[in-house]
Each structure stands twice: as structure tokens, then as C-alpha cells.
Amino acid sequence: MRSLTLLASLICIALSATSAYADKRVAFVVGNGAYKNVTPLPNPTIDANAMAATLRNVGFDVVEGSNLTRDKMTEKLLDFGRKAQGADVAVFYYAGHGIAVSGTNYLLPIDADIKSEMDVKLGAAINIDLTLDQTMSDAKVKLVFLDACRDNPFAAKIKSNSATRSVNVQTGLAEMKSGEGTLIAFATGPGQTALDGKEGANSPFTRALIANITQPGVEIQQAMTMVRAQVNEETSKGQLPWGHTNLIGAVYLNGAPAAGASIAVAAVAPTAPAGGGASDVELEFWRSIKDSNKPEELKAYLTSYPNGQFKPLALARIASLESGSAAQSTATRNLTTGIDPATFKDEANQVTEDQIGLDKGQRRDVQRRLTGLGFDTKVTGKFDDSTRAVISRWQAARGYPKSGYLNKLQHKALLTEIVATTSASSGEESDKPARRRTSGGGGGGGGGHRGGGDAGAAFVGGVVGGMMGGMFRR
């Protein structure tokens, strides 16, 4: 009976997974940095590229742009508005300069030349409130992330040219209220400025968003708590993201924790266990960070669950990491000999992995090496979710920034590791086409083309078959 119950649960999970991205998900992602009339910002385009890759990875149709003029931004917004009609989840992300004038927030295209309040109000800038209302109002869930609170040189220009009348130009952005079904998050508090980050890297706010909002099984408001904790820690309490939410129900961007719950919106997010144990959300959160070598990730758990079931373990690991008692073993030290120190600091994402230019054979080599090092994965030549999880485990074990993606330094480090000699496992897929299977029924099968339903059925069969094989392979 226990096996049957487990099998039923696995089928439910598999069916939920096949429909994980069936919801209509649309995102607007823009980074403006190459400003023509003020000092350029180096990082917004990097931030936007990384965010776009993160959202695509969990099924979003992304309307993306970098360094857009007023006309180009308008084109992108019109495209986004059309796609967002009737969307289950719509995300609006902007990195670059923004400005608050008389309590209203505006986004600034790269060709903005603002010398007065009149320039702002006559269209040189883009009114955020009107934009969100016109593009996202029809979506069921609206998530807005504004990394636009940088120290803005346009504010000084406006003030210097407004000697004859009072004008209220804020530092940073003004407070905004969210409507029903909406979450709005700023890089820092109202009227404050946020850090742009080191040149060539993500800003602290965007880096934290990428690390947390698509964590498997983590609800978005839970993720934002983790984002605040990470930014606060990384900036030595110099920057604390701020937001306002009016969400109804729980929102998951990468799988709800309970079988059968909607991936995009669930009616209730379990926040406290009924019998004193850990909730599914807390358990998934803990599993995702329990082996982390970063104290800030463990502290994010304590912030989210101050009385959580794993609090003693988290405190003990933080103390161990901060005191330096968690020294590397001799084997681990040998692994790091000769490794570029930047390997332990540089973040990896889809963009950095694309820059390596791995073909299918090289991806298979990566998978073989990981398996030979004890991080078992199927050798398919495709970096699916399973492989991403294995890469994350390898990164955590080596002390590299954990993301599930590779960069050039991490790939080089992997190639230098001595791998145990292994024969091709049964999990290695051949490049040869599989022999066509025939059966008496199920007409309309035909050749190699498969529709979405067939792909979903194949996924269910693969998940359940793999799980059952593991259960009964004794």
C-alpha cells in the first residue's frame, strides 16, 4: 500500500511538472546604461541579460531590450502589453536610471535629456504608474522589480534649472502602492539610492533576485525575504530592498511544493506546520541551502524562519563557517591548488555558459566528468534540470558560487580535476536514433514529430519509470 501511495504521489508530481510552464507567463526585461547626456551606467545591460535568461529558464516569454531610446522602449512596451493580456503571470523588470518628480516615478530612456520638470512631464521620461496600468492590468499576477534607484544626475539638473519655482525631485524613487494581485519590489527604500555593483557584474539587488526568485518550490514573498536578507548582508546593511504587495494567494515561479497545486498561483501557501514539523516550503528552503558555504544564505533561512525546525543546524553551520573551523579537507585543498582565485567569486549564469560555446560533445564530457567525480548525472549532452542540480552540488562542494550554470573559469577548473575512470553508464544516451517502436493501437503516431501532449506523456513516463526503477532496484 505504501508503494502504491508513493506511486500515486509521483504521478501527481510528474503531471504537475508537465504543466509547470503551461500557464501563460510573460516578462518585460530592459536594462538601460548607455546614457547619452549623463555618465553611463556599466551594469544594467548585464543585469537585464541575466534576468531574461533566468525567467526564460522557468517558462517566460521575455520581451527583452538593452540601451533603448524613448521610441524603442515604447515599441517594446506595446509588444509586452499585447502579450500580457490574459497572462497568468506578468513580470516587469527594469534596470537603469529612474527619477521621482512630485511623488511620481519615471523610467529614463538612454536618449533622455532632462533639464526641467516640464521635460519629464511632456514625455522625455516614461511614467511607471501609467505604464504598468496599460501593459499589465489584465494579468492575474503582476510582479514588478525596479533596480532603478541609483544616484541620479538628472535630479541635480532639474533642481538647478528650477530656481523660480519649487520642484520636488527625490533622491531615488518614490513609494508606490500595489493593486490587487501585484507585488512591487525596489532595490532599496523610498528616497534612498542603491548600489550599481562592481563594473561588469550584477548589482546586489539583481544578483539576489536571480539567486532566489526561481528557487524550486519557494513562494515569491518567501523569496523576497531571502532577497532582502542577501542584499542587506552583502552591502553590510547599507542597502535594504523595499516593496509593497497585494498578492492574493501564493505565487511560485518554479513549482509549488505541494502535489496538485497550481505552479503559478496556489490558494494557500503553507507557512507553519500543523504538527510542529517543517512545512514543505521550509523543508525545500532548507534543502536548497543546508550545504552552502555562504553564511548569508543560512542567515536568510533564519530570517525567514526565526523559530524554524533547522535553526540549531543553521546556527551551528554559520558559527563554523565564520570561525573558520570548517576548514577544507586535504582532498579539497588539493582540488583548489592552481585554481584561479576568481573562480571562487565570479558568478555563473546562462550568459557566461553560452560564452564558453559548449557543443553537445563537450556537454557530454562535462556530464561524464561530474559522474566520475561522484556527482552522478545522465550523459545526454543536454543540460536539463537534473544536470543543473548536479552542477549546483559540484559548485557547492568546491566553494564556487552556486547557480547550476558554468562560466569559463569553472569549466576550466572542472577540466583540471582528476576523474575516476568509468565506463559509459546505462544512463548515457547514444547519438544513434532509437529504433521505432510499433504497437497495435494509438493511431496517428507516424514519424518523429511529437506534439506537446506526447512530450508530456514521455516526461511522465520517464519520471515515474525512473523513480520506480530506483524503488525496486534492490
N, C-alpha and C positions, 0 to 999 in steps of 0.2 A: 504493500500500500504506500509506503514511504517513497519507493521508486516511482510509482505512478504519479504521486503528488508532485514530486520533483520534475518529472517529465512534463506534466501539465504546466508547471511554472515556467519551464524552459521554453515551451511552445509559446506561451504568452509573451515572454521576453523577446523571443525571436520575431513574433508578429509585430510587436511594438517597434522593434528595431527596423523592420522593413518599411514601416510607415513613418519613421523618425523624421524624414525630410519631406513627407507628403504634404505637410502644411505649407501654405504659401508664405515664403519668407523673402523679404526684400530689404535691401540696405542701400543707403546713400553714404558714400565714404569719400571725403575730399580733404586733401592737405594742401594748404597754400603757404609757400615760404619765399618764393622769388619775387618779393615786392619791388616795384619799380621806383617808388617815391620815398621809401624809408629803408632802413637797413634790413636786408633779407633775413629770414629765419632758416637755419640749416636743416631742421629735423622734421617739420610737418609732413613732407612728402614721404619720408621714411616711415613715420608713424602711420600714415594712411595706407601705404602699401602693405604693411604688416597687419593692420586691422582688416583690410579687404581679404587677405589670404586666410586669416583666422575665421572670418564669417563665412567665406566660401566653403571652408572645411566642414562646416556644420549645416550646409544646405541653403545658404542665402544666395539669391540672385543680386549681385552687387553692381550698383551704378557707381562707377569709380572715376575720380579725376584728381589731377595734381596741377598746382600752379595755374588756376583758372582765372580768366578775366571775368568781368561782370556778365558779359554776354554768354560766355561758356558755362558759367555757373548757372545761369538761368536755363540754358538748354538741358543741363544735367538734372536740374530740379524738376523741370517739366517731364522728363523721362521717368524720374523717380516717382513723381506724383501719379503718373499713369499706371506704373507697375504696382504701386502701393494700394491701389483701390481694391478693397475687399481682402487685403492681406491679413493673415493670422498674426504675423509679427513683422513690424517695420522698425528698422534701426536707422537712426540719423547720427552720423559721426563726422565731426569737423575738427581739424587741427589747423591752427594758424592764428592770425590776428582777429580779434573781435573787440568791440567797443561798446560801452554803455553810455547813452546820452539821455538825460532826463528820465532815467529808470527803464529805458528800453534798450534791449541788446541788439547789436548788429554784427553780421559777419562781413569781413573785408576781402574782396577780390584782390588779385595782385596788381591790378591797374588803378586801384583806389587812390585818389589824390584829394584828401580831405583837409580842408583848411578852416572850415567853419561848420557849425551845427546845421546850417542850411544845406551844405553839400551832402551831409548824412541823410537828411530827411527828403531830399529831392532825388535820391536813388543811387548815389555813389556807393552805398553800402546796402546790405541785404537784411531786412528786418526779420529776426529769428521767429518771433511770435507769429507773424503772418505766414512765414514760410512753412512752419510746422503745421499750422492750421490748414493751409491749402494743399499740402502734399500728403499728410499722414492722418488726417482726421477720420478717414474711413477705415483705417486699420484697427483690428481688435486690440492688439497690444502695441504700444509705441515706446521705444527705448531711445533716449536721446543722450549722447555723450559729447560734451563740448570741452575739448582741450584747447581753449581759446582765451585763456586768462593771463596771457603773457604780458609783460610790461610793455605798454603800447605807446609808441612815439606819436601816433596821431592825436592822442589826448592832449599832449602839450601844444600841438599846432592849433587845435581848436581853441584852447584856453587863451593862447597868445593873440589870437585874432578875434577875440570876443570882449574887447575892452569896454565897449559901450553898453553892454547888457550882460545880465547874469546868465550863465550857462552851466548846467550841472553835468560835468563829464567825470565819470567814475574811473578809478583805477580798477582794472579787472572788469568783470561782468556783474550785472545787477541780478538780484534774486528773481527767480521765475517760479511760478506755481504750475503744477502739472494737472491736467484734466483727467477725467476718468480713463483708466486703463493705460496711464502714462507714467514712465519713470524718466526723470531728468537728472543727469549727473554732470557736475562741473569738476574740473581739475583741482579747484580749491574753492574756498568760501567766497561769498558775495563781497565784491570790492577789494579782493586780495589778488595778488599775482602768483602765477605758478611757474615752476622751473621748466625750461625748454630741454634740459638734459645736456649731456656731452654731445658735441658735434659728431654727427654720423651715427648716433644711436637713438633709441626711442626715448621720449620724455618719460619721467617717472609714472605719470598717470596712465599713459597709453601702455607702457610696459606692464603695469599692474592689471589693466583691463584684459590684455591679451593672455596673461597668465591665469586669469580667474574666471572670466565670464562664460567660457565654454568648457569648464571643468565638468567631466561626466557626472550627471546626477546632482549637480549643485544648482539650487534655485537662484535666480538673478539677484534678489535682495540679499541673500546669503553671500553671493559672490561679491556684491558691492561692499559688504562689511570687510571682506578679505582685501578688496582693493584699497579701502581706506587705511587698513592696518599696514599694508605693504608700503604705500606711499609715505605714510607717517613715519614708518621705521626707516625707509630709505633716505628720507630727507632730514633725518634727525629731528623730527617733529616740526620741521619748518613749513610743511605743506600738508593740509588735510582736505581731501576731496569732500565736496558737499553735494547734496542732492535733495530732491523732493519727489515723492512717489504717491501715486493714487491708483496703484495696481489693484485689481480685483482678482483674487486667486493667485496661485504661484506660477511662475514662468521659468521654464527650463530651455536653455539653448542647446543642450547636448544630452537629452534623455532624462526623463523623470525617474526618480528612484523606485517607484512602486510599479509593479507589473500592471498593465492595463490603463495607467494614467496617460493623459494626452502629453505628447512631447512638448508642445508649445505652451499649453495652459492647462493646469490641473486645478480642480476645485479647491483643494486644501493642501497646504504644504505642512507636513508633519514637523513640528518644532520641538516637541517634547514627547518622550516615550511614555506609553501608558503604564508600563510596569517598572519604571526606573532604569531600563536599559537604554542603550543608544538608539536614536531614531535612524532610519535608513539614510537620511541626509547627513546626519552627524557621522555615521559609520563610513559613508563614502568619502566625506571630507577627510576624516582621519586617515583612511587608507591612502588617500592621494598625497599626504604629506608626512606620514609617520617615519619614512626613511630619509626625509630631507636633511641636507646638511646646512640649510639656511634657517637660523633661529627665527627670522621674521615670518616664515611660513608656519612654524609651530606656534608662534605668538598670535598669528591670525586665527588659528583654531581656538586658542584661549579667549581671544576677544569675542569670537562668535559663540563659544560655549564656555562661559566662565565657571560653570559647575558641571562640565561635561564628564562623561564616563572615563575618558582617557586623559583627564587633566594631570594626574600624577605622572603618567608616562611622558606627557608633553613637557612638564616642568623639569623632569629628570634629564630629558634629552637636551633641552635648552641649556641647563646648567653644565652638562657635559660638553656641549659644543662651545659655549662661551668661556669655559675654563681651560679649554684646550686639552682636556683629558681624553677626548675622543680622537686620539692620535691614529694616524693611518697604520695599518699593518705593514710588515716588511714587504709583502707581496704588492700591496697597493703603492707603497713608496717606489718600488722598482718600476711599476707601471708608469709612474709620472716622471721618471728620470728622462731628461731630454725633451720633455713636452713644453711647448711654448706657454709661458705663464698666462698669456691672453686667452688660452683655451679654457681656463677656469673662470673667465669673466665674460667673454663675448657671448651674447645671446644668439640662439639659432631660431630661424623661422622658415616659412615656405620660400621666402625670397632668397635667403642665404643658401638654402639647399638647392634651389634652382641654379644658383650661380656656380655650383660645383659641376653641373652638367652631367649627372649620372645617367648612363643608358641602362637598359634592362639588365645587361650582363653585370654591370657594376653594382646595381642594386642587389642582384642575387649574391654577389661577393660580400656585400655588407651583411646580408642576412646569414650567409654561411659563417662569417667571422663571429657574429653575435652568438650564433648557436655553438660554435666551437669554444667560445668564452664562457658558456654556461647560461646564456640568455636565449633560451630556445624560442625559435620562431620558424615558420614555414618559409622555404626558399622558393619564392614565386616571381621575384623580380618586380613586385608591386608593393609599395609602402602603404598598406591598408591600416585600419585602426589597430589591428593586432601588432603589426610591426612598429607602429608609432609608440605603443605602450612598452614594447621591449626596448626600443631606443631610449625612452624615458628612464627605464630601470637601469640601463647601462650608464646613462648620463649621471643619474643619482649616485650610482656606485663609484663613479670616478670623480665625483665632485664638480662636474661640469654643470652649467645652467640647464635645468631640466625643461625640455619643451616637446620632445618627440620628433624634432627636426634636427638636421645636421647643418653645420657650417664647414668651411674649408679646413679650419684648424681641428675641429672634432673628427672630421673624416680622416685627416692625416694622422691624428693620434690613434684612431682605430686601426689604421693600416700598419702602425708600428707595433701593435700588440702581438705577442706570440700566441697563435691559435692552436688548440689541440687538433691533431689530425683526425678528421671524421669522414666517414663515407657519406654519400648522398643519402639523406634520411627519406623515410616514406613520405614526409611532408613536402619534399621537393617536387615541384611540378615540372613536367617535361615541356620543352618548346614544341614538341610534335602535337598536331591536332588530335584530340581524343576521337576514338572510333565511335561512329554514330550508333546510338542505341535504338533499337526498334521495339515496338510493343504493339499489342493487338488493338489498343484503343487510343483515345486522345488525339483525334484527327486534327489537321491543320498545323501539325508540327513542322514539317518541311525542313529547310536548311538551317544555317547557323544563326539566323536572326532571332532574337528573343525580345519580347515586349517586356514592359515593366512588371507585369504580373508574374511572368516566368522567372524574371530575375529575383523577385521577392520570394517565390516558391523555392528557388535554388538556394537562396540565403537561409530560409527557414530550415531546409533540409540539411544544409551544411552545418548550421549552428547546432541543431538537435542531434544530428548524426555524430558530430564531433564530441558533444557533451556525453551522449550515451556511450560512445566508444570509450571515453575516459572512465565512465562509471563501471563498465563491465570488463575492462581490460585488466584482469587480475592474474 
